[in-house]
């Protein structure tokens, strides 16, 4: 390739995701990883939940982000009720 001229060789370039995002941009996570303590804390912040709630959600609903979020939302009232009984 000469300076100033684009190459037409696409075999050496990484595939661009179908979403149209650049291959250099981080892709949104689709799975919740509770095995990494830092990731677990980040998921807890994202879901406005405790780490224990995220672990329970993953155990019950699987690791898909949407499933974990739905489980946490559905059980948030249960957790608040337990806190009220203890307090």
N, C-alpha and C positions, 0 to 999 in steps of 0.2 A: 504494500500500500504506500502510495506516495503522499507526502504532506498535502493536505487540502482536499484530498479525494477520498470519498467514502468507499468502503469495501462492500462488495455484494456477497461476500462469503458469510453466510449465516450459520454455518456449522460450528464455527469457533465461539459464537456468542451464546450465552445462556438463554434458555427459553423464557419469554415474558409470560407471567401468569395470565390466565384468561381474563382476569379482572381488569386488565389494562394497566396494572401497577408496574412500576419500574422494578427490574430484578434486584436493584440495590436497596429498595425500601423494605423495611421489615413487614412481614405478612402478619395479619391478625391471628392470634392463637385460636385454634378450634378445639383444643383439648386442655383440660385442667390437670396439671401435674402436681399432686400433693406430696410427691417424693422429695422435692427440693424445698427446703425450709423458706428460702427467699421467695420462690414462686408462690408457695402456699400463702405467705403473708400478702403478696401482691394481689392474689385472687381474693383473699378475705377483704382487702380494701375495696377492690372493684365491686364485690357483691354486697358491701356494707354488712359483713358478717364476721363471725369469729373463725379462727382456723379450725376449731372443732366442728363448727357448722359446715364448713367447706368439706372437711373429711367425711362427715356423715352423708352429705349430699352426693359426693362421688361414690361412696359405698352403696348408696341406695339407687342412684340414677345413672351412674356411669360417668365417663370423663368428658362427654360433650359439653361445651360451654353453655349452650341453650338449655340442656337438660338439668345441669347443676343450678343455673339461675332460676329455672322454674321450680325446682325442688325447694330451694332456699326460700323463695317467695311464698310457696304453698305452706311451708312449715314455720315461717316467721312468727305467726300468731301462737303456735304451740310453744315456742321458745319463750315468748313474752309471758304466756300463762304460767309456765314453770317458774320464771323469775318472780312473778307476783306471789305465787304460793310459797316460795322460799323466803320472801322478804317480809 
